[in-house]
Amino acid sequence: MAFANSSISDVIATTIQNRSGKLADNMTNNNALLRKLKAKSNVRPFGGGNVILEEIMYTDATTITANSYSGYEIINISPNSPISAAQFSIAQYAGSVTMSGLEMLQNSGEQQIIDLMEGRFKIAEGQLMNRIDYDCYLDGTGNAGKNLTGLAAAVADTPTGTYGGIARSTWAFWANQSYSGVTDGGAAVSAANIQAYMTTLGIRCTRGNDRPDLWVADNTYFSYYVNSLQAIQRIASTDGSASAGAGFGPTLRFYGGGMDAEVVLGGGISGAVSPSVSSSGATAAHMWALNTNYIFFRPHRDRNFVPIGGERQSVNQDAIVKLIGWAGNLTSSGPQFCGVLKA
């Protein structure tokens, strides 16, 4: 079926194409963690394959050859190459933009069509970004296991099971750090003790120069941290313009345990992650200590918020549909350098 305005198809196609690049950029700027990863060039597109591989180096106690020796003593030259890779599935996301034949007739001028499409693209883009942002905090088991593998798996409350194809019960180096205010600290997290708990957790995540450089908190824990600083006003940016700001200001700093890290809000107006709301923020009563040298946002280079296929016209309706898609995952090559503070 031909539409009354023959130029409609081209207008829709060019409009969505022009917006796709902005959408990819807005996604990284809309999430404190992803903005930090982008600033460190840790948004790394991949080109293909059935999984996303993240190369890792680790210590296998059974193959260590380093040791002292004397004179002509035989040196251990047994094979020692503990290099492997964690593997992550390719999660797929899509949003849709639709327009009926009647709407096209009612908005038959090119500018009218662009105005109408702009509004619908913004809705689709916002929903897609919110969905991926939401899943960045979860463990990937939602929607029948089709979601990306977020912080709840990479930096788990209870770091057991398998992550990235590696069993944490077998390989202790693959387990992240976890600190409970009640169980480990002796009291529920509050403004009075949150800095002490953050220092303890941060130290547990430190090895030499490897240490957390970003703390992402839900509304409650971010409020505790802000309240703990009121007397000294340790504020780096009041407008959210710092490297992990963009909607998460004010951006704070944390210097406990000899580290200098940003502290950002992962919640806000949407509140905490909720099974019934797919646009919520960080999980309630959680704060993640992240070493962003070991966390990566891995979109597919051909499916990074771009149109999927051509224009789809219904076989039995006077309407067309256009899809916006993303594919990839959030990966990690060193969970042991990250930790989570929980209730």
Residue pairs with C-beta under 8 A, 6 or more apart in sequence:
1 101
1 313
1 318
3 9
3 101
3 104
3 320
4 101
4 104
4 105
4 108
5 104
5 105
5 108
5 113
7 110
8 99
8 104
8 113
9 311
9 320
11 110
11 113
11 114
11 117
12 97
12 99
12 113
12 117
12 311
12 320
12 322
13 307
13 310
13 311
13 322
15 114
15 117
15 118
15 121
16 97
16 117
16 121
16 307
16 322
16 324
17 307
19 121
19 125
20 305
20 306
20 307
20 324
21 305
23 125
23 128
23 129
23 305
23 324
24 299
24 304
24 305
24 306
26 125
26 129
27 34
27 129
27 132
27 133
27 305
27 326
28 34
28 35
28 37
28 38
28 43
28 297
29 35
29 38
29 246
29 247
30 129
30 133
30 246
30 247
31 133
31 136
32 214
32 216
32 244
32 245
32 246
32 248
32 264
32 265
32 266
33 136
33 151
33 214
33 216
33 244
33 266
33 290
33 292
33 295
34 43
34 133
34 136
34 297
35 243
35 244
35 245
35 246
36 213
36 214
36 243
36 244
36 262
36 292
37 43
37 292
37 295
37 296
37 297
38 297
39 243
39 244
40 292
40 293
42 292
42 293
42 295
42 296
42 297
43 296
43 297
43 298
43 299
44 296
44 297
44 298
45 298
45 299
45 300
45 301
45 304
45 328
46 52
46 298
46 299
46 300
46 301
46 328
47 300
47 301
48 300
50 90
51 87
51 88
51 89
51 90
52 87
52 88
52 89
52 90
52 298
52 328
52 329
52 331
53 85
53 86
53 87
53 88
54 85
54 86
54 87
54 88
54 164
54 296
54 331
54 332
54 333
55 83
55 84
55 85
55 333
56 83
56 84
56 85
56 86
56 333
56 334
57 82
57 83
58 82
58 84
58 171
58 173
58 174
59 82
59 173
60 80
60 82
63 78
63 79
63 80
63 81
63 82
64 80
65 75
65 76
65 77
65 78
65 80
67 76
69 75
84 166
86 163
86 164
86 165
86 166
86 174
86 331
86 332
86 333
87 164
87 165
88 149
88 164
88 165
88 298
88 329
88 331
89 140
89 149
89 329
90 300
90 327
90 328
90 329
91 135
91 140
91 146
91 147
91 148
91 149
91 327
91 328
91 329
92 146
92 303
92 325
92 326
92 327
93 128
93 131
93 132
93 148
93 325
93 326
93 327
94 128
94 308
94 323
94 324
94 325
94 326
95 124
95 125
95 127
95 128
95 323
95 324
95 325
96 124
96 321
96 322
96 323
96 324
97 117
97 120
97 121
97 124
97 321
97 322
97 323
97 324
98 120
98 319
98 320
98 321
98 322
99 116
99 117
99 120
99 319
99 320
100 317
100 318
100 319
101 318
101 319
102 318
103 116
104 113
107 113
107 115
107 116
121 324
124 324
125 305
125 324
127 279
128 305
128 324
128 326
130 270
130 278
130 279
131 278
131 279
132 148
132 326
133 279
133 281
134 273
134 278
134 279
134 280
135 142
135 147
135 148
135 150
136 148
136 150
136 151
136 330
137 150
137 151
137 152
137 266
137 273
137 281
137 282
137 283
138 147
138 150
138 151
138 152
138 153
138 273
138 283
139 149
139 150
139 152
139 153
139 156
140 147
140 148
140 149
140 150
140 153
141 147
148 328
148 329
148 330
149 163
149 164
149 329
149 330
149 331
150 330
151 216
151 288
151 330
151 340
152 283
153 163
154 163
154 176
154 295
154 330
154 331
154 332
154 335
154 338
155 176
155 288
155 290
155 335
155 338
155 339
155 340
156 163
156 176
156 178
156 340
157 178
157 340
157 342
158 178
159 168
159 175
159 176
159 177
159 178
159 335
160 168
160 169
160 175
161 167
161 168
161 169
162 168
163 174
163 332
163 335
164 174
164 331
164 332
166 174
167 174
168 174
168 175
173 336
174 335
174 336
175 335
175 336
176 335
176 336
176 338
176 339
176 340
177 201
177 204
177 205
177 289
177 336
177 338
177 339
177 340
178 339
178 340
178 342
179 185
179 197
179 200
179 201
179 204
179 339
179 340
179 341
179 342
180 342
180 343
181 187
181 188
181 189
181 190
181 193
181 197
181 341
181 342
181 343
182 188
182 343
184 200
185 193
185 196
185 197
185 200
187 193
188 343
189 197
189 221
189 224
189 285
189 341
189 343
190 224
191 223
191 224
191 225
191 227
191 228
192 228
194 221
194 224
194 225
194 228
194 287
194 341
195 225
195 228
195 254
195 256
197 341
198 215
198 225
198 254
198 256
198 257
198 287
198 289
198 341
199 256
199 257
200 257
201 289
201 339
201 340
201 341
202 211
202 212
202 254
202 256
202 257
202 259
202 261
202 289
202 339
203 257
204 339
205 211
205 212
205 289
205 291
205 336
205 337
205 338
205 339
206 212
206 257
206 258
206 259
206 337
207 337
210 291
210 293
210 334
210 337
211 257
211 258
211 259
211 261
211 291
211 337
212 259
212 261
212 289
212 290
212 291
212 337
212 338
212 339
213 259
213 260
213 261
213 262
213 290
213 291
213 292
213 293
214 244
214 261
214 262
214 264
214 290
214 291
214 292
215 225
215 254
215 261
215 262
215 263
215 264
215 287
215 288
215 289
215 290
216 264
216 266
216 282
216 287
216 288
216 290
217 225
217 263
217 264
217 265
217 266
217 267
217 282
217 286
217 287
217 288
218 266
218 267
218 272
218 281
218 282
218 283
218 284
218 285
218 286
218 287
219 265
219 267
219 268
219 271
219 272
219 281
219 282
219 284
220 284
220 285
221 285
221 286
221 287
221 341
222 263
222 264
222 265
222 266
222 267
222 287
225 252
225 254
225 263
225 287
226 252
229 235
229 252
234 252
234 253
234 255
235 250
235 251
235 252
236 242
236 250
236 251
236 252
236 253
236 262
237 245
237 249
237 250
237 251
238 249
238 250
239 245
239 249
239 250
240 246
240 247
240 248
240 249
240 250
240 251
241 249
242 249
242 251
242 262
243 262
244 251
244 262
244 264
245 251
245 264
247 268
248 264
248 265
248 266
248 268
251 262
251 263
251 264
252 262
252 263
252 264
253 260
253 261
253 262
253 263
254 260
254 261
254 262
254 263
261 289
265 281
266 281
266 282
267 280
267 281
267 282
268 281
270 277
270 279
270 280
270 281
271 277
271 280
271 281
271 284
272 280
272 281
272 282
272 283
272 284
273 280
273 281
273 282
273 283
273 284
274 280
282 288
285 342
285 343
286 340
286 341
286 342
287 340
287 341
288 338
288 339
288 340
288 341
289 338
289 339
289 340
289 341
290 338
291 334
291 337
291 338
293 334
293 337
294 332
294 333
294 334
294 335
294 337
294 338
295 330
295 331
295 332
295 338
296 330
296 331
296 332
296 333
297 328
297 330
298 328
298 329
298 330
298 331
299 305
299 326
299 327
299 328
300 327
300 328
303 325
303 326
303 327
303 328
304 326
304 328
305 324
305 325
305 326
306 324
306 325
307 322
307 323
307 324
307 325
308 323
308 324
308 325
309 323
311 320
311 321
311 322
312 320
312 321
312 322
312 323
313 319
313 320
313 321
314 320
314 321
332 338
